[in-house]
Amino acid sequence: MSFAESRGAGYALSMSTLAEIELAARRLSPAEKQQLLILVAQSLREQGVPLPEPRLFSRQQMQAWMDEDERDLKAFRGQG
């Protein structure tokens, strides 16, 4: 049974806007969300939609994020 079949045809067909789809997606279980993500990725791949360009970050930006993460972890553990 496919994802759409498991959700019910009437349910899938009643959504016509992205906002309605987003709202419905929020109500899915984590496993269903993962299945939906795979379905959308497969659909994009089949349509030949190119992947977005990778985001590039400077070494300094990455280090700043890692330092911030380490500070937050220490604070969370009560060490900071």
N, C-alpha and C positions, 0 to 999 in steps of 0.2 A: 504494500500500500504506500502510495507517495505521500509527501507532506500535505499537499493540497487535499488529497482524498481523506486523510486522517482528520483534517480540520473541518471538512464538510464543504461541498461546492457552494451552497448558499452563503456561507460565511465569507468565503473568498471573493465571491462575485459582488457582495454588497459594499465592498470598499472601492471607492473611486478616486480618492485623493491621497496624496502622500501623508497628510496629517492623520487620516483615518488608518492608514497602514501602520504608521508609527505608533499610534495609540494601541492598535491590536498587537503589535510586536512587543510592546512593553508588558502585555499580559501573558506572554508565553513563558513557559518554564525555561530554565537555562538550556536544557537539552534541545528544546524546540527552537530556541534562538540560534543555537549552533547549527542546527539543521537548516534553518532559514538562511543563515549566512552562507553556508555551503551552496545552497540552491541559487542564491543571487550571484555568487562568484562564478558558478558553472554557467549561468545564463550569460553573464558578461563575457566570459571566455568564448562561448559559442558564437556570440555576436561580433567577436573580434575587437571588442573595446580595449584599447591599450591601457596598461596599468599607469597610475600616476607616477610622475617622476619621483625618485627618492628625495627625501628632504636631507639637506646637508647642514651639518652643525659644526661650528669651529671646535677645536680641541679645548679652548678655554670655556666655551659654553657647556660642553659635556662635563668638564671637570667641576664647574660651578654646580651643576645639577647633582653630581655624585657627592660633592661636599655637603650640599644642602640635605641630601638624603641621609648621609651619615649623621649629621646634626639632629635631624628629625628622629632617627632610630635611637640615638643616645637619649634624647629627651623622652621618647616613648618608654624606654627602659628605665628611666629615672636616673640616668647617669649624667645628664647635662644641665 
